Amino acid sequence: MPEIGPTLREARMRARIDITEVEQATKIRAKYLRALENEEWNLLPGSTFIKSFLREYADYLGLDARSLVEEYKLRYERPSEHELAPISPQLGRDRRGSGPSGPRVAPRWLIVGGVLVLIVLVLGLVGSLVGSDDNGSGSTDGSTVGARSRTTTTGTTASSPRTGAATTPTRASVKLVPTGAVYVCLVDGGGRVLIPGSQFAAGQQVPIYRARKLRMTLGNNAVKVRVNGRPLSVPASSDAIAYEITPAGARSLPIDQAPTCT
């Protein structure tokens, strides 16, 4: 099959369509369309977006979108580890410990006997504690009662709420430190775009953003992220990575709920 990028470019030029017309019709930025035509995959925000952009661009040009996406998968996507791992029935049997080499289980009568002995010991201990408490209750004098009253009063005073206790924060914050080329899209809870799908380079300065709620899409894990002042571990992924950030912390979002800034 011909190359993906040249196929798109030749079809557009045959139709005498300018790249800006494609941008207006598909809502895909011109820089991403040129990256598709030049097969500069590192300039695009993750594998999921690449396949989506390929489908829209190919459909607009009247090409076979499915074959172009399949060609991209075969050439540039790696199969996941669970697809490569062989399924071995023997491995399941080993993990359950069946067969001669598996761990031995104690006989049931021995387990039941041990439980009964434990119950008897606990009952005996409880009985001895109750008996000693009854014997000592008659010798309680006024001074002891006074001491208990003072202790109770002190305990009540100590348990009263303290003034100036820390309050729960009402705004979330996120700080980004790129360690390589990374695509970032950031919006607040009202949908206002804070970072409009920008490509950052390693060491580039990114300001701290704060809002009641933030939603973020990362093209890869080439970035250090701190959420509410605490480091967030970003997993490696061939697809885009999305988060919802609140004052309580960050949670991962499904890719279909990831914010887009295109």
C-alpha positions as CSV (number, residue, x, y, z in Angstrom):
1,M,0.0,0.0,0.0
2,P,1.3,3.6,-0.7
3,E,2.6,5.7,2.1
4,I,-0.1,7.3,4.3
5,G,1.1,11.0,4.1
6,P,1.7,11.1,0.4
7,T,-1.7,9.4,-0.2
8,L,-3.5,12.2,1.7
9,R,-1.4,15.0,0.1
10,E,-1.9,13.7,-3.5
11,A,-5.6,13.3,-3.1
12,R,-5.9,16.9,-1.8
13,M,-3.9,18.3,-4.6
14,R,-5.8,16.4,-7.2
15,A,-9.0,17.9,-5.8
16,R,-7.3,21.3,-5.8
17,I,-8.2,21.8,-2.1
18,D,-6.2,24.2,0.1
19,I,-5.2,23.0,3.5
20,T,-7.2,25.9,5.1
21,E,-10.4,24.6,3.5
22,V,-9.8,21.2,5.1
23,E,-9.2,22.9,8.4
24,Q,-12.5,24.7,8.2
25,A,-14.5,21.6,7.2
26,T,-13.0,19.1,9.6
27,K,-12.2,21.5,12.5
28,I,-8.7,19.9,12.6
29,R,-5.9,22.5,12.9
30,A,-3.8,23.0,9.8
31,K,-0.6,22.1,11.7
32,Y,-2.0,18.7,12.5
33,L,-3.1,18.2,8.9
34,R,0.4,19.0,7.6
35,A,1.8,16.6,10.2
36,L,-0.4,13.9,8.9
37,E,0.7,14.5,5.3
38,N,4.4,14.6,6.4
39,E,4.0,11.6,8.7
40,E,5.4,13.6,11.6
41,W,3.6,11.6,14.3
42,N,5.5,13.1,17.2
43,L,3.8,16.5,16.5
44,L,0.4,14.9,17.0
45,P,-1.3,14.5,20.5
46,G,-1.2,10.7,20.9
47,S,-2.2,7.6,18.9
48,T,-6.0,8.0,19.6
49,F,-6.1,11.5,18.1
50,I,-3.9,10.4,15.1
51,K,-6.4,7.7,14.2
52,S,-9.4,10.0,14.6
53,F,-7.7,12.8,12.5
54,L,-6.9,10.2,9.8
55,R,-10.5,9.0,9.6
56,E,-11.9,12.6,9.3
57,Y,-9.3,13.7,6.8
58,A,-9.6,10.6,4.6
59,D,-13.4,10.7,4.7
60,Y,-13.3,14.4,3.6
61,L,-11.0,13.5,0.6
62,G,-13.2,10.5,-0.3
63,L,-10.4,8.0,0.5
64,D,-10.7,4.6,2.2
65,A,-10.3,5.8,5.8
66,R,-10.4,2.3,7.3
67,S,-7.5,1.1,5.2
68,L,-5.4,4.1,6.2
69,V,-6.1,3.7,9.9
70,E,-5.2,-0.1,9.7
71,E,-2.0,0.8,7.8
72,Y,-1.1,3.2,10.6
73,K,-1.7,0.6,13.3
74,L,0.4,-2.0,11.5
75,R,3.3,0.3,10.9
76,Y,3.5,2.5,14.1
77,E,1.5,0.9,16.9
78,R,3.0,-1.8,19.1
79,P,0.8,-4.6,20.4
80,S,0.2,-4.4,24.2
81,E,1.9,-6.8,26.5
82,H,-1.3,-8.8,27.3
83,E,-1.6,-9.6,23.5
84,L,2.0,-10.9,23.4
85,A,1.9,-13.0,26.6
86,P,1.1,-16.7,25.9
87,I,-1.8,-18.3,27.7
88,S,-0.6,-21.4,29.6
89,P,-3.0,-23.7,31.5
90,Q,-0.1,-25.0,33.5
91,L,0.6,-21.5,34.8
92,G,-2.9,-21.3,36.3
93,R,-2.5,-24.7,38.0
94,D,0.8,-23.6,39.5
95,R,-0.6,-20.4,40.9
96,R,-3.4,-22.3,42.6
97,G,-0.9,-24.7,44.2
98,S,-2.5,-27.9,42.9
99,G,-0.5,-31.0,42.3
100,P,2.4,-32.4,44.3
101,S,4.4,-29.2,44.3
102,G,1.5,-27.0,45.7
103,P,1.3,-25.9,49.4
104,R,-0.4,-28.3,51.8
105,V,-3.5,-27.3,53.7
106,A,-4.0,-28.2,57.3
107,P,-6.7,-30.8,58.1
108,R,-10.1,-29.3,59.0
109,W,-10.4,-31.0,62.4
110,L,-7.1,-29.3,63.4
111,I,-8.3,-25.8,62.4
112,V,-11.6,-26.3,64.2
113,G,-9.8,-27.6,67.4
114,G,-7.5,-24.5,67.4
115,V,-10.5,-22.1,67.1
116,L,-12.3,-23.8,70.0
117,V,-9.1,-23.6,72.2
118,L,-8.8,-19.9,71.4
119,I,-12.5,-19.3,72.3
120,V,-12.0,-21.0,75.7
121,L,-8.9,-18.9,76.4
122,V,-10.7,-15.7,75.6
123,L,-13.7,-16.5,77.7
124,G,-11.4,-17.4,80.7
125,L,-9.6,-14.1,80.3
126,V,-12.8,-12.1,80.2
127,G,-14.1,-13.9,83.3
128,S,-11.0,-13.1,85.3
129,L,-11.1,-9.4,84.3
130,V,-14.8,-9.1,85.4
131,G,-14.1,-10.8,88.7
132,S,-11.2,-8.5,89.6
133,D,-13.3,-5.5,88.7
134,D,-16.1,-6.6,91.0
135,N,-13.7,-7.2,94.0
136,G,-12.1,-3.8,93.7
137,S,-15.4,-1.8,93.3
138,G,-16.3,-2.0,97.0
139,S,-13.1,-0.3,98.1
140,T,-13.6,2.8,96.1
141,D,-13.5,5.9,98.4
142,G,-14.4,9.6,97.9
143,S,-10.9,10.5,96.8
144,T,-11.0,7.9,94.0
145,V,-14.4,9.3,92.8
146,G,-12.9,12.8,92.9
147,A,-9.9,11.7,90.8
148,R,-12.2,10.1,88.3
149,S,-14.4,13.2,88.1
150,R,-11.3,15.3,87.5
151,T,-10.1,12.9,84.8
152,T,-13.5,13.0,83.1
153,T,-13.6,16.8,83.2
154,T,-10.0,17.0,81.9
155,G,-10.8,14.6,79.1
156,T,-13.9,16.6,78.1
157,T,-11.9,19.8,78.0
158,A,-9.2,18.1,75.9
159,S,-11.7,16.8,73.3
160,S,-13.2,20.2,72.6
161,P,-12.6,21.5,69.1
162,R,-9.5,23.7,68.7
163,T,-9.7,27.1,67.1
164,G,-7.7,27.8,64.0
165,A,-8.0,24.2,62.5
166,A,-7.0,23.8,58.9
167,T,-9.8,24.2,56.4
168,T,-10.4,22.2,53.3
169,P,-9.1,23.9,50.1
170,T,-11.7,25.0,47.6
171,R,-9.4,25.4,44.5
172,A,-7.3,22.8,42.7
173,S,-3.9,23.6,41.2
174,V,-1.7,21.9,38.6
175,K,2.0,22.5,37.8
176,L,3.7,21.1,34.7
177,V,7.4,20.6,34.1
178,P,8.0,19.1,30.6
179,T,10.9,16.6,30.4
180,G,10.5,16.2,26.6
181,A,8.2,17.1,23.8
182,V,4.6,16.9,25.1
183,Y,1.1,18.0,24.0
184,V,-1.1,19.6,26.7
185,C,-4.7,20.6,26.7
186,L,-6.1,22.2,29.9
187,V,-9.7,23.6,30.5
188,D,-11.4,24.6,33.7
189,G,-14.7,23.3,35.1
190,G,-16.7,25.8,33.0
191,G,-15.0,24.7,29.8
192,R,-12.7,27.8,29.5
193,V,-9.5,26.9,27.7
194,L,-6.4,27.6,29.7
195,I,-3.8,25.8,27.6
196,P,-5.1,25.6,24.0
197,G,-3.6,22.2,22.8
198,S,0.0,23.4,23.0
199,Q,3.2,21.5,22.3
200,F,5.9,22.1,25.0
201,A,9.6,21.3,24.9
202,A,11.8,19.9,27.7
203,G,12.5,22.5,30.3
204,Q,10.0,25.0,29.0
205,Q,8.4,27.1,31.7
206,V,4.6,26.5,32.2
207,P,2.7,28.7,34.8
208,I,0.7,27.1,37.6
209,Y,-3.1,27.0,36.9
210,R,-5.8,27.1,39.6
211,A,-9.5,26.6,39.5
212,R,-12.3,24.8,41.4
213,K,-12.0,22.0,38.8
214,L,-9.6,21.3,36.0
215,R,-9.6,18.8,33.1
216,M,-6.4,18.0,31.3
217,T,-5.2,15.9,28.3
218,L,-1.5,14.9,27.9
219,G,-0.2,13.5,24.7
220,N,2.4,11.3,26.5
221,N,4.2,11.0,29.9
222,A,7.2,13.3,29.1
223,V,6.2,15.7,31.9
224,K,6.4,16.0,35.6
225,V,3.0,16.9,37.1
226,R,2.2,18.2,40.6
227,V,-1.5,18.3,41.6
228,N,-2.3,20.4,44.7
229,G,1.4,20.5,45.5
230,R,1.8,16.7,45.4
231,P,3.5,14.7,42.6
232,L,1.3,12.8,40.2
233,S,2.6,9.6,38.5
234,V,1.8,9.7,34.8
235,P,1.8,6.3,33.2
236,A,3.4,5.5,29.8
237,S,0.7,5.1,27.1
238,S,0.5,5.0,23.3
239,D,-2.8,6.9,23.7
240,A,-3.5,10.3,25.2
241,I,-3.8,10.5,29.0
242,A,-6.6,12.5,30.6
243,Y,-7.4,13.6,34.2
244,E,-10.0,15.5,36.2
245,I,-8.4,17.6,38.9
246,T,-10.3,18.8,42.0
247,P,-9.1,20.0,45.5
248,A,-9.4,16.4,46.6
249,G,-6.8,15.2,44.0
250,A,-6.7,13.8,40.4
251,R,-8.6,10.9,38.8
252,S,-8.1,9.4,35.4
253,L,-10.7,10.0,32.7
254,P,-11.8,7.6,29.9
255,I,-10.3,8.8,26.6
256,D,-13.8,9.6,25.2
257,Q,-14.2,12.1,28.1
258,A,-10.8,13.7,27.5
259,P,-11.0,17.5,26.9
260,T,-9.9,18.5,23.4
261,C,-8.6,22.0,22.4
262,T,-8.7,21.5,18.6
